[in-house]
Amino acid sequence: MTVPRSPAPSRVEFHPSPAQTVGIEWELALVDPATGDLVQAADDVLAAVQPDGADAHPQIHRELLLNTIELVSGISTTVPEAVADLAGSLAEVREVTDRLGIEVFSAGTHPFASWREQRVTPGQRYATLIDRTQWWGRQMLVYGVHVHVGMTDPARVLPVLNALLRYFPHLQALSASSPFWGGQDTGYASNRALLFQQLPTAGLPFQLDGWPQYETYLRDMFTTGVIEHIKDVRWDVRPSPALGTIEVRICDGMPTLAEVAATSALTHCLVVDLDERLAAGEALPTLPPWHVQENKWRSARYGLDAIVITAADSTERLLTDDIADLLQRLAPVAHRIGCADELASVADIVTTGASYQRQRAVARAGEGDLHAVVGSLVAEARAGHALP
């Protein structure tokens, strides 16, 4: 039987943004406060927040699984503006979930929920994904934070993307929040990172030489039936031609709005800094793909304790030392683009501990009780910041 395929585009136009804008997408899990397990209540929540006469809420969306909702900021000038959008949407959600007796939290994975028990959101795109990917697709019980940064010149998109991979481990380790899977400690800071890359076209992006090569890649993917839509390219960092952005999808779901703000500010500053340096004529340093791949694994495994490769000549450095210098270097950029406080708060994550470290501390204190870990994630989501 011949399977109908979407026509391969001859050209893919990148629609540039008018400014270096920022947008944030934050995935949240719905949980039963008594058991700590996930509940399949997304349809109920989305129906309750939907404005009268609208088909859907503009900033509260459905996702692959019925235990998940996604908060999406508007196109914002600054990170604080985008975070304020998320806070407003979260307040709307809480009005409904409090009434329904449901809690919300965010982390890269749920500590003990079974992927076998989760229901997929109805829809052709999700059904096609599960049909094609089978066992691996059904295991996508994961949550993330995605940050879009506007790019004003299409010619700079792929060079900036390639250079940004040098900082992949920084974002992954700071956001790492998925040490547990199926009730067990995986030994990884971000088990989500390794789970998600099992999907077709997911994982690290190819370091392409220019936009024509990207168009060739997409044409090949359409022609061979690998993808039916550009969004089916699920790279950890990818161009978003229709939106005019680079979309950074590295980060695990994070429990608190403060952490989302901090890592989003770091992302915004990195992309703006690289873009402006390239526009000024600087040749941006990059890492060979084998170093990028190794850094992804190291930061997924060891988190903030990772020793990462920082240059093409194989120089290595403790990640937290490199983060400290990076924050100092980017501080003027953050002041200029309006996220100085949020960027500075990245240091708080290093001091207080990333979520994977806090979750393990709760598990140790509770003699391995992962229900207590869920309780701590719920409490942090309520507080909006990390708790001791």
C-alpha angles and dihedrals in degrees: 000000000000113000113217111240133200112256114261112246115239090208135015113206118209108216104213121225117241089231143006092277127170134218130178132206117196122188117211131193124222114224141181106244092211099051101020089226125129121268126209096229105122093112091054093048094046093048091052096050095042110115116242111272094011127115092221143349110275094223106026113068142178122247139196095288130046091232091065139076127178127217114209124192123216122254099288137192094216139019093246089056092050092046091051088055090053092048091053092050091046090054090053091050092049092054087061101037092048089054091048094046093244130134129208132215139160130219134136090264139359109258098232113357116126116241088210091068097053122104123221119234110252114253139107096251094053092042091052091049093052093043091053100040098036113174095014093046092051089054094060092114090145138123130206148174119235124195124198119201120190118241119203098193121048091204091065098049100089097038090053091046091052093049092046090064088074086073097044094109092049093059094039096050095044091052098036108134108147109088093135130064127173092350096308135102104243095199088239128109090213113025087163091069092061095039096052095050090066091078118094111270091007126122130045118004123241112255098239125193098226147334095283089059090050089052089051090051092051092046090053092048092051094043094052094044096246092127136019096191135026088245088066086076096092101185119159087241118021142162115253101205097182093051096038094235146114106238115211110202099168101108128094117230106278126217098224138049088226091062092045088053093048097050092041090054090050090050093048092048093047095052094044092047094049092045093051093046090051091048089053090058101261119144104233116228116239137185124235113254093253091059092047090051092049092048090053091053094045094051092044090051103038104019113194091357091064123121104217137194109250105179141030089251088067096254110166132204141173105268097228091054090052091048091053092053092043092055091051092049094048096045094095090050090051092051090051096049096041106253104098095129093045093050091047089053090066085081088059090063090055091047099042095036131254118271094264089057093047092048092052091048090054091048091051092048090050094046092248098320105154092185085069088053091055089048090054092050091050091048092050091050088053093048094044092222139062117285127213 
